[in-house]
Amino acid sequence: MLNVGLIGAGRIGRVHARSVAANAGATLRLVADPVLAAAESLAEAHGARAGSDVDAIFSDPEVDAVIICSPTPLHVDHIVAAAKAGKPALCEKPVAMDLAAVDELQGRLAGLEPLVMMGFQRRFDPSFRRVHDLVSAGEVGPVEQVTIVSRDPAAPPAEYIAVSGGIFKDMTIHDFDMARYLLGDIVAVSAVGQHLDPALADTGDFDGAVITLVSAQGAVATITNSRHCATGYDQRVEVFGPRGSLAVENLRATTVRRFGADASSAEDPYLDFFLTRYEAAYARELDEFIAAIAENRAPTPTIADGVAALRIAEAAAASANSGAIVRL
Ligand SMILES: NC(=O)c1ccc[n+]([C@@H]2O[C@H](COP(=O)([O-])OP(=O)(O)OC[C@H]3O[C@@H](n4cnc5c(N)ncnc54)[C@H](O)[C@@H]3O)[C@@H](O)[C@H]2O)c1
Protein backbone atom coordinates (compact mmCIF):
# COMPACT_ATOMS: atom_id res chain seq x y z
CA MET A 1 0.00 0.00 0.00
CA LEU A 2 1.48 3.35 -1.06
CA ASN A 3 0.78 6.20 1.37
CA VAL A 4 0.38 9.36 -0.69
CA GLY A 5 0.78 13.03 0.22
CA LEU A 6 -0.87 15.52 -2.10
CA ILE A 7 0.56 19.02 -2.59
CA GLY A 8 -1.96 21.61 -3.81
CA ALA A 9 -5.71 21.09 -3.39
CA GLY A 10 -6.86 22.90 -6.54
CA ARG A 11 -8.43 21.63 -9.78
CA ILE A 12 -5.91 18.93 -10.60
CA GLY A 13 -5.29 18.12 -6.94
CA ARG A 14 -8.93 17.09 -6.65
CA VAL A 15 -8.58 14.85 -9.74
CA HIS A 16 -5.55 13.04 -8.30
CA ALA A 17 -7.14 12.71 -4.86
CA ARG A 18 -10.03 10.91 -6.52
CA SER A 19 -7.67 8.60 -8.45
CA VAL A 20 -5.77 7.74 -5.28
CA ALA A 21 -9.02 7.04 -3.44
CA ALA A 22 -10.14 4.72 -6.24
CA ASN A 23 -6.82 2.83 -6.41
CA ALA A 24 -6.53 -0.36 -4.35
CA GLY A 25 -2.75 0.11 -4.13
CA ALA A 26 -2.72 3.59 -2.61
CA THR A 27 -4.15 5.60 0.28
CA LEU A 28 -4.35 9.37 0.56
CA ARG A 29 -2.74 10.28 3.91
CA LEU A 30 -2.08 14.01 3.82
CA VAL A 31 -3.20 17.01 1.76
CA ALA A 32 -1.06 20.14 2.03
CA ASP A 33 -2.08 23.55 0.75
CA PRO A 34 -1.30 27.00 2.21
CA VAL A 35 -5.04 27.63 1.94
CA LEU A 36 -5.99 25.41 4.87
CA ALA A 37 -9.70 25.37 4.01
CA ALA A 38 -8.90 23.93 0.56
CA ALA A 39 -6.67 21.24 2.08
CA GLU A 40 -9.26 20.42 4.72
CA SER A 41 -12.23 20.04 2.41
CA LEU A 42 -10.29 17.72 0.06
CA ALA A 43 -8.70 15.73 2.90
CA GLU A 44 -12.03 15.32 4.64
CA ALA A 45 -13.64 13.90 1.50
CA HIS A 46 -11.03 11.12 1.44
CA GLY A 47 -10.34 10.49 5.13
CA ALA A 48 -6.87 12.09 5.02
CA ARG A 49 -5.14 14.63 7.28
CA ALA A 50 -4.80 18.24 6.15
CA GLY A 51 -2.08 20.83 6.68
CA SER A 52 -1.13 24.31 5.58
CA ASP A 53 2.61 23.75 6.16
CA VAL A 54 3.55 22.35 2.77
CA ASP A 55 7.19 21.65 3.72
CA ALA A 56 6.01 19.32 6.49
CA ILE A 57 4.78 16.83 3.90
CA PHE A 58 8.35 15.97 2.92
CA SER A 59 9.35 14.92 6.45
CA ASP A 60 6.06 13.24 7.32
CA PRO A 61 6.85 9.61 8.19
CA GLU A 62 3.39 8.50 7.07
CA VAL A 63 3.95 9.78 3.52
CA ASP A 64 5.77 7.39 1.13
CA ALA A 65 5.34 9.42 -2.08
CA VAL A 66 3.98 12.79 -3.18
CA ILE A 67 1.82 14.08 -5.99
CA ILE A 68 2.76 17.66 -6.86
CA CYS A 69 -0.29 19.68 -7.91
CA SER A 70 0.96 23.10 -6.86
CA PRO A 71 1.13 26.08 -9.27
CA THR A 72 3.82 25.67 -11.92
CA PRO A 73 6.36 28.19 -10.45
CA LEU A 74 6.62 25.90 -7.37
CA HIS A 75 7.30 22.61 -9.19
CA VAL A 76 11.10 22.92 -9.07
CA ASP A 77 11.15 23.50 -5.29
CA HIS A 78 8.71 20.68 -4.68
CA ILE A 79 10.55 18.17 -6.92
CA VAL A 80 13.84 19.01 -5.17
CA ALA A 81 12.28 18.75 -1.70
CA ALA A 82 10.81 15.34 -2.56
CA ALA A 83 14.14 14.15 -3.96
CA LYS A 84 16.04 15.27 -0.86
CA ALA A 85 13.49 13.50 1.34
CA GLY A 86 13.85 10.33 -0.76
CA LYS A 87 10.15 10.39 -1.64
CA PRO A 88 9.06 9.50 -5.21
CA ALA A 89 7.10 12.29 -6.90
CA LEU A 90 4.46 12.48 -9.58
CA CYS A 91 4.67 16.09 -10.74
CA GLU A 92 2.09 17.91 -12.80
CA LYS A 93 3.05 19.56 -16.08
CA PRO A 94 4.89 21.67 -17.00
CA VAL A 95 8.05 20.62 -15.17
CA ALA A 96 9.04 24.27 -14.66
CA MET A 97 8.18 27.78 -15.82
CA ASP A 98 11.09 28.00 -18.25
CA LEU A 99 14.32 26.37 -19.37
CA ALA A 100 16.34 28.55 -16.99
CA ALA A 101 14.41 26.99 -14.10
CA VAL A 102 15.14 23.55 -15.61
CA ASP A 103 18.88 24.31 -15.42
CA GLU A 104 18.39 25.23 -11.78
CA LEU A 105 16.42 22.01 -11.20
CA GLN A 106 19.11 19.86 -12.77
CA GLY A 107 21.79 21.57 -10.67
CA ARG A 108 19.84 21.05 -7.46
CA LEU A 109 19.14 17.38 -8.31
CA ALA A 110 22.84 16.62 -8.97
CA GLY A 111 24.01 13.72 -6.83
CA LEU A 112 20.46 12.66 -5.97
CA GLU A 113 18.66 9.76 -7.62
CA PRO A 114 15.09 10.97 -7.63
CA LEU A 115 12.18 8.90 -8.84
CA VAL A 116 10.10 11.52 -10.63
CA MET A 117 7.26 11.01 -13.09
CA MET A 118 5.75 13.82 -15.18
CA GLY A 119 1.98 14.20 -15.32
CA PHE A 120 1.43 13.78 -19.04
CA GLN A 121 -1.66 11.66 -18.47
CA ARG A 122 -2.72 11.60 -22.13
CA ARG A 123 -0.06 8.92 -22.75
CA PHE A 124 -2.19 6.67 -20.53
CA ASP A 125 -5.49 7.35 -22.29
CA PRO A 126 -6.53 3.93 -23.66
CA SER A 127 -7.26 5.29 -27.16
CA PHE A 128 -4.05 7.32 -27.54
CA ARG A 129 -2.01 4.44 -26.10
CA ARG A 130 -3.57 2.06 -28.64
CA VAL A 131 -2.65 4.47 -31.45
CA HIS A 132 0.89 4.64 -30.10
CA ASP A 133 1.15 0.85 -29.90
CA LEU A 134 -0.27 0.37 -33.42
CA VAL A 135 2.15 2.99 -34.80
CA SER A 136 5.04 1.22 -33.04
CA ALA A 137 3.89 -2.09 -34.55
CA GLY A 138 4.05 -0.53 -38.05
CA GLU A 139 0.29 -0.59 -38.70
CA VAL A 140 0.32 2.54 -40.92
CA GLY A 141 3.96 2.31 -42.01
CA PRO A 142 6.41 5.13 -41.31
CA VAL A 143 4.28 8.00 -40.00
CA GLU A 144 4.05 10.92 -42.41
CA GLN A 145 1.55 13.27 -40.74
CA VAL A 146 -0.08 13.67 -37.32
CA THR A 147 -3.05 15.94 -36.67
CA ILE A 148 -3.89 16.89 -33.10
CA VAL A 149 -6.98 18.94 -32.26
CA SER A 150 -7.14 20.14 -28.65
CA ARG A 151 -9.67 22.74 -27.62
CA ASP A 152 -10.88 23.55 -24.12
CA PRO A 153 -14.61 24.16 -23.59
CA ALA A 154 -13.89 27.50 -21.89
CA ALA A 155 -10.86 29.46 -20.78
CA PRO A 156 -9.64 29.29 -17.19
CA PRO A 157 -9.84 32.53 -15.16
CA ALA A 158 -7.58 35.36 -16.32
CA GLU A 159 -5.75 35.14 -12.94
CA TYR A 160 -4.83 31.51 -13.73
CA ILE A 161 -3.63 32.42 -17.23
CA ALA A 162 -1.48 35.21 -15.78
CA VAL A 163 0.67 32.68 -13.83
CA SER A 164 0.34 29.74 -16.24
CA GLY A 165 3.34 30.52 -18.43
CA GLY A 166 1.13 31.09 -21.48
CA ILE A 167 -0.87 28.82 -23.77
CA PHE A 168 2.09 26.86 -25.15
CA LYS A 169 3.47 25.85 -21.73
CA ASP A 170 0.11 25.49 -20.05
CA MET A 171 -2.12 23.90 -22.67
CA THR A 172 -0.22 22.91 -25.82
CA ILE A 173 2.43 21.20 -23.68
CA HIS A 174 0.16 18.11 -23.56
CA ASP A 175 -0.01 18.13 -27.36
CA PHE A 176 3.75 18.59 -27.67
CA ASP A 177 4.18 15.54 -25.46
CA MET A 178 1.62 13.63 -27.56
CA ALA A 179 3.52 14.55 -30.74
CA ARG A 180 6.76 13.29 -29.13
CA TYR A 181 4.97 10.14 -27.91
CA LEU A 182 3.91 9.34 -31.48
CA LEU A 183 6.83 10.77 -33.48
CA GLY A 184 9.92 10.91 -31.26
CA ASP A 185 12.27 13.87 -31.37
CA ILE A 186 11.05 17.17 -32.82
CA VAL A 187 13.56 19.27 -34.75
CA ALA A 188 11.62 22.31 -35.99
CA VAL A 189 8.68 24.35 -34.73
CA SER A 190 6.54 27.07 -36.28
CA ALA A 191 3.51 28.63 -34.65
CA VAL A 192 0.83 31.23 -35.23
CA GLY A 193 -0.91 32.62 -32.15
CA GLN A 194 -4.37 34.21 -32.10
CA HIS A 195 -6.05 36.85 -29.94
CA LEU A 196 -9.74 36.17 -30.49
CA ASP A 197 -11.36 36.34 -27.05
CA PRO A 198 -11.84 39.93 -25.77
CA ALA A 199 -12.22 38.59 -22.21
CA LEU A 200 -8.59 37.41 -22.35
CA ALA A 201 -7.15 40.48 -24.09
CA ASP A 202 -5.66 41.86 -20.87
CA THR A 203 -3.74 38.63 -20.17
CA GLY A 204 -1.54 39.30 -23.21
CA ASP A 205 -1.62 35.57 -23.91
CA PHE A 206 -2.76 33.89 -27.11
CA ASP A 207 -6.14 32.20 -26.79
CA GLY A 208 -5.79 30.12 -29.95
CA ALA A 209 -2.84 28.72 -31.87
CA VAL A 210 -1.88 26.51 -34.77
CA ILE A 211 1.53 24.90 -34.49
CA THR A 212 3.52 22.81 -36.94
CA LEU A 213 6.24 20.44 -35.73
CA VAL A 214 8.76 18.53 -37.85
CA SER A 215 10.15 15.27 -36.47
CA ALA A 216 13.70 14.00 -36.86
CA GLN A 217 12.35 11.49 -39.42
CA GLY A 218 10.65 14.25 -41.46
CA ALA A 219 7.07 13.60 -40.33
CA VAL A 220 4.96 16.72 -39.71
CA ALA A 221 2.50 17.22 -36.86
CA THR A 222 -0.12 19.95 -36.82
CA ILE A 223 -1.64 21.03 -33.52
CA THR A 224 -4.79 23.17 -33.39
CA ASN A 225 -5.59 24.76 -30.00
CA SER A 226 -8.30 27.02 -28.70
CA ARG A 227 -9.09 28.14 -25.16
CA HIS A 228 -12.80 28.01 -26.06
CA CYS A 229 -14.99 25.61 -28.00
CA ALA A 230 -18.78 25.87 -28.28
CA THR A 231 -19.11 22.11 -28.84
CA GLY A 232 -17.13 21.21 -25.70
CA TYR A 233 -13.78 19.61 -24.85
CA ASP A 234 -12.54 18.71 -28.32
CA GLN A 235 -9.75 16.10 -28.18
CA ARG A 236 -8.88 14.31 -31.42
CA VAL A 237 -5.81 12.72 -32.93
CA GLU A 238 -5.16 11.35 -36.40
CA VAL A 239 -2.02 9.57 -37.58
CA PHE A 240 -1.45 9.12 -41.29
CA GLY A 241 1.03 6.85 -43.04
CA PRO A 242 1.49 5.08 -46.38
CA ARG A 243 -0.55 2.05 -45.30
CA GLY A 244 -3.48 3.85 -43.67
CA SER A 245 -4.45 6.08 -40.83
CA LEU A 246 -5.55 5.86 -37.20
CA ALA A 247 -8.06 8.23 -35.70
CA VAL A 248 -9.25 8.93 -32.16
CA GLU A 249 -12.59 10.71 -31.97
CA ASN A 250 -14.20 12.54 -29.06
CA LEU A 251 -15.72 10.41 -26.31
CA ARG A 252 -19.33 10.70 -25.20
CA ALA A 253 -21.18 9.53 -22.11
CA THR A 254 -23.42 7.20 -24.16
CA THR A 255 -23.62 5.94 -27.74
CA VAL A 256 -27.25 7.06 -28.21
CA ARG A 257 -27.95 8.88 -31.47
CA ARG A 258 -31.02 11.07 -31.90
CA PHE A 259 -32.89 11.78 -35.12
CA GLY A 260 -35.41 14.59 -35.59
CA ALA A 261 -36.62 17.37 -37.84
CA ASP A 262 -33.66 19.68 -37.13
CA ALA A 263 -30.80 17.19 -37.02
CA SER A 264 -30.12 13.56 -37.68
CA SER A 265 -27.57 11.31 -36.05
CA ALA A 266 -27.09 13.81 -33.20
CA GLU A 267 -24.97 12.42 -30.38
CA ASP A 268 -24.42 13.25 -26.72
CA PRO A 269 -22.01 16.13 -26.10
CA TYR A 270 -18.31 15.37 -25.62
CA LEU A 271 -17.20 14.42 -22.11
CA ASP A 272 -17.06 17.83 -20.57
CA PHE A 273 -13.43 18.48 -19.54
CA PHE A 274 -10.13 16.89 -18.54
CA LEU A 275 -11.50 15.43 -15.31
CA THR A 276 -14.00 13.19 -17.12
CA ARG A 277 -12.34 12.82 -20.54
CA TYR A 278 -9.08 11.63 -19.01
CA GLU A 279 -10.41 9.89 -15.89
CA ALA A 280 -9.13 6.50 -17.06
CA ALA A 281 -5.82 8.08 -18.08
CA TYR A 282 -5.23 9.61 -14.63
CA ALA A 283 -6.02 6.23 -13.06
CA ARG A 284 -3.56 4.39 -15.31
CA GLU A 285 -0.94 7.11 -14.81
CA LEU A 286 -1.20 6.47 -11.07
CA ASP A 287 -0.92 2.71 -11.68
CA GLU A 288 2.37 3.32 -13.52
CA PHE A 289 3.67 5.54 -10.70
CA ILE A 290 2.81 2.89 -8.08
CA ALA A 291 4.28 0.07 -10.19
CA ALA A 292 7.53 1.96 -10.84
CA ILE A 293 7.96 2.60 -7.11
CA ALA A 294 7.25 -1.05 -6.27
CA GLU A 295 9.70 -2.24 -8.93
CA ASN A 296 12.26 0.47 -8.10
CA ARG A 297 12.55 1.63 -11.71
CA ALA A 298 12.22 4.98 -13.47
CA PRO A 299 8.62 5.75 -14.46
CA THR A 300 7.73 7.21 -17.85
CA PRO A 301 7.20 10.02 -18.78
CA THR A 302 10.39 11.31 -17.19
CA ILE A 303 11.72 14.74 -16.26
CA ALA A 304 13.56 14.60 -19.61
CA ASP A 305 10.19 14.22 -21.37
CA GLY A 306 8.93 17.22 -19.39
CA VAL A 307 11.98 19.24 -20.41
CA ALA A 308 11.68 18.24 -24.09
CA ALA A 309 8.03 19.38 -24.19
CA LEU A 310 8.95 22.62 -22.43
CA ARG A 311 11.72 23.23 -24.98
CA ILE A 312 9.18 22.87 -27.80
CA ALA A 313 6.80 25.22 -25.94
CA GLU A 314 9.47 27.91 -25.70
CA ALA A 315 10.27 27.44 -29.38
CA ALA A 316 6.58 27.76 -30.28
CA ALA A 317 6.29 31.00 -28.30
CA ALA A 318 9.41 32.36 -30.01
CA SER A 319 8.02 31.38 -33.42
CA ALA A 320 4.58 32.88 -32.73
CA ASN A 321 6.19 36.15 -31.62
CA SER A 322 8.73 36.39 -34.45
CA GLY A 323 7.03 34.61 -37.35
CA ALA A 324 10.18 32.53 -37.88
CA ILE A 325 10.62 28.75 -37.91
CA VAL A 326 12.59 27.74 -34.83
CA ARG A 327 15.00 24.80 -35.18
CA LEU A 328 15.80 22.73 -32.11
N1 LIG B 1 -2.46 17.23 -16.28
C1 LIG B 1 -3.52 17.98 -16.37
O1 LIG B 1 -4.49 17.62 -17.03
C2 LIG B 1 -3.59 19.30 -15.62
C3 LIG B 1 -4.82 19.95 -15.53
C4 LIG B 1 -4.87 21.15 -14.80
C5 LIG B 1 -3.73 21.67 -14.20
N2 LIG B 1 -2.53 21.01 -14.34
C6 LIG B 1 -1.31 21.57 -13.70
O2 LIG B 1 -1.46 21.42 -12.30
C7 LIG B 1 -0.90 22.56 -11.61
C8 LIG B 1 -1.99 23.19 -10.75
O3 LIG B 1 -3.04 23.61 -11.59
P1 LIG B 1 -4.55 23.76 -11.04
O4 LIG B 1 -5.38 23.99 -12.24
O5 LIG B 1 -4.89 22.65 -10.13
O6 LIG B 1 -4.40 25.13 -10.23
P2 LIG B 1 -5.34 25.68 -9.08
O7 LIG B 1 -5.07 27.13 -9.03
O8 LIG B 1 -6.73 25.18 -9.24
O9 LIG B 1 -4.77 24.97 -7.75
C9 LIG B 1 -3.48 25.21 -7.24
C10 LIG B 1 -3.52 24.93 -5.74
O10 LIG B 1 -2.18 25.06 -5.25
C11 LIG B 1 -2.24 25.75 -4.01
N3 LIG B 1 -0.96 26.34 -3.68
C12 LIG B 1 -0.56 27.64 -3.78
N4 LIG B 1 0.69 27.76 -3.28
C13 LIG B 1 1.08 26.54 -2.88
C14 LIG B 1 2.25 26.03 -2.25
N5 LIG B 1 3.29 26.83 -1.94
N6 LIG B 1 2.30 24.72 -1.97
C15 LIG B 1 1.27 23.91 -2.25
N7 LIG B 1 0.13 24.32 -2.81
C16 LIG B 1 0.03 25.64 -3.14
C17 LIG B 1 -3.36 26.77 -4.18
O11 LIG B 1 -3.86 27.22 -2.93
C18 LIG B 1 -4.39 25.92 -4.96
O12 LIG B 1 -5.25 25.21 -4.09
C19 LIG B 1 -0.35 23.49 -12.69
O13 LIG B 1 1.03 23.25 -12.82
C20 LIG B 1 -1.09 23.05 -13.96
O14 LIG B 1 -0.32 23.26 -15.13
C21 LIG B 1 -2.45 19.84 -15.01
The ligand as an SDF file (V2000), in Angstrom:
LIG
                    3D

 44 48  0  0  0  0  0  0  0  0999 V2000
   -2.4590   17.2310  -16.2830 N   0  0  0  0  0  0  0  0  0  0  0  0
   -3.5240   17.9850  -16.3700 C   0  0  0  0  0  0  0  0  0  0  0  0
   -4.4920   17.6240  -17.0320 O   0  0  0  0  0  0  0  0  0  0  0  0
   -3.5870   19.2960  -15.6240 C   0  0  0  0  0  0  0  0  0  0  0  0
   -4.8180   19.9500  -15.5280 C   0  0  0  0  0  0  0  0  0  0  0  0
   -4.8670   21.1460  -14.7960 C   0  0  0  0  0  0  0  0  0  0  0  0
   -3.7270   21.6670  -14.2050 C   0  0  0  0  0  0  0  0  0  0  0  0
   -2.5320   21.0140  -14.3380 N   0  0  0  0  0  0  0  0  0  0  0  0
   -1.3100   21.5730  -13.7020 C   0  0  0  0  0  0  0  0  0  0  0  0
   -1.4590   21.4250  -12.3010 O   0  0  0  0  0  0  0  0  0  0  0  0
   -0.8950   22.5640  -11.6110 C   0  0  0  0  0  0  0  0  0  0  0  0
   -1.9870   23.1850  -10.7490 C   0  0  0  0  0  0  0  0  0  0  0  0
   -3.0350   23.6120  -11.5900 O   0  0  0  0  0  0  0  0  0  0  0  0
   -4.5520   23.7640  -11.0420 P   0  0  0  0  0  0  0  0  0  0  0  0
   -5.3760   23.9910  -12.2390 O   0  0  0  0  0  0  0  0  0  0  0  0
   -4.8930   22.6500  -10.1300 O   0  0  0  0  0  0  0  0  0  0  0  0
   -4.4040   25.1320  -10.2320 O   0  0  0  0  0  0  0  0  0  0  0  0
   -5.3420   25.6790   -9.0780 P   0  0  0  0  0  0  0  0  0  0  0  0
   -5.0680   27.1300   -9.0290 O   0  0  0  0  0  0  0  0  0  0  0  0
   -6.7320   25.1750   -9.2380 O   0  0  0  0  0  0  0  0  0  0  0  0
   -4.7740   24.9700   -7.7500 O   0  0  0  0  0  0  0  0  0  0  0  0
   -3.4850   25.2130   -7.2410 C   0  0  0  0  0  0  0  0  0  0  0  0
   -3.5190   24.9300   -5.7390 C   0  0  0  0  0  0  0  0  0  0  0  0
   -2.1790   25.0570   -5.2470 O   0  0  0  0  0  0  0  0  0  0  0  0
   -2.2450   25.7490   -4.0140 C   0  0  0  0  0  0  0  0  0  0  0  0
   -0.9570   26.3410   -3.6750 N   0  0  0  0  0  0  0  0  0  0  0  0
   -0.5560   27.6420   -3.7780 C   0  0  0  0  0  0  0  0  0  0  0  0
    0.6910   27.7630   -3.2840 N   0  0  0  0  0  0  0  0  0  0  0  0
    1.0780   26.5350   -2.8780 C   0  0  0  0  0  0  0  0  0  0  0  0
    2.2470   26.0310   -2.2460 C   0  0  0  0  0  0  0  0  0  0  0  0
    3.2920   26.8330   -1.9380 N   0  0  0  0  0  0  0  0  0  0  0  0
    2.2970   24.7190   -1.9720 N   0  0  0  0  0  0  0  0  0  0  0  0
    1.2670   23.9120   -2.2470 C   0  0  0  0  0  0  0  0  0  0  0  0
    0.1280   24.3250   -2.8150 N   0  0  0  0  0  0  0  0  0  0  0  0
    0.0340   25.6350   -3.1380 C   0  0  0  0  0  0  0  0  0  0  0  0
   -3.3610   26.7690   -4.1830 C   0  0  0  0  0  0  0  0  0  0  0  0
   -3.8600   27.2170   -2.9300 O   0  0  0  0  0  0  0  0  0  0  0  0
   -4.3880   25.9170   -4.9570 C   0  0  0  0  0  0  0  0  0  0  0  0
   -5.2480   25.2080   -4.0860 O   0  0  0  0  0  0  0  0  0  0  0  0
   -0.3510   23.4880  -12.6900 C   0  0  0  0  0  0  0  0  0  0  0  0
    1.0280   23.2550  -12.8180 O   0  0  0  0  0  0  0  0  0  0  0  0
   -1.0850   23.0470  -13.9610 C   0  0  0  0  0  0  0  0  0  0  0  0
   -0.3190   23.2560  -15.1270 O   0  0  0  0  0  0  0  0  0  0  0  0
   -2.4550   19.8390  -15.0100 C   0  0  0  0  0  0  0  0  0  0  0  0
  1  2  1  0
  2  3  2  0
  2  4  1  0
  4  5  1  0
  4 44  2  0
  5  6  2  0
  6  7  1  0
  7  8  2  0
  8  9  1  0
  8 44  1  0
  9 10  1  0
  9 42  1  0
 10 11  1  0
 11 12  1  0
 11 40  1  0
 12 13  1  0
 13 14  1  0
 14 15  2  0
 14 16  1  0
 14 17  1  0
 17 18  1  0
 18 19  2  0
 18 20  1  0
 18 21  1  0
 21 22  1  0
 22 23  1  0
 23 24  1  0
 23 38  1  0
 24 25  1  0
 25 26  1  0
 25 36  1  0
 26 27  1  0
 26 35  1  0
 27 28  2  0
 28 29  1  0
 29 30  1  0
 29 35  2  0
 30 31  1  0
 30 32  2  0
 32 33  1  0
 33 34  2  0
 34 35  1  0
 36 37  1  0
 36 38  1  0
 38 39  1  0
 40 41  1  0
 40 42  1  0
 42 43  1  0
M  CHG  2   8   1  16  -1
M  END
$$$$
